[in-house]
């Protein structure tokens, strides 16, 4: 009977490999860094007009200077006043101004003098106090009235001159109303300029 082979322990016994620990296996390149936290955005700060975010009152800015517009108002007012005293038209060698009695008995010269004084005062107020918005709007209204009145009177004088020419009477227009018209235009432009330059 052949001899019974007994397995050799040196080859059959496989050494047991220890099981890895139950935690996460460390990476050979080091532990991964945690993801960065989400970016935080600061809420925008909304302030009240005239007050910064901290609630401290801001220094009030000075009103803008309106030298050009105010100067135009002054010039326009002077021209309105001066034109009222100059010759508006001449008939048969006799000159008529804004203070001469017409056929209707009305005198438009005092009206233009009133417009001129008001516009002149507005220009001075603009230079000194710089009250741009309120005074500028009033100056636009007064200058517009003066412009319309000047155009109406120029039309009336033109009719008188045309009538005189048609019947052979010497009649001509004078510079007074045209100076008033120029003054009203300058005053209106100056008033619009002051309003346009006001601070928003």
Secondary structure, 3 states (H helix, E strand, C coil): CCCCCCCCHHHHCCCCCCCCCCCCCCCCCCCCCCCCCCCCCCCCCCCCCCECCCCCECCCCCCCCCHHHHHHHHHHHHHHHHHHHCCCEEECCEEECCCCCCCCCCCCHHHHHHHHHHHHHHHHHHHHCCCHHHHHHHHHHHHHHHHHHHHHHHHHHHHHHHHHHHCCCCEEECCHHHHHHHHHHHHHHHHHHHHHCCCC
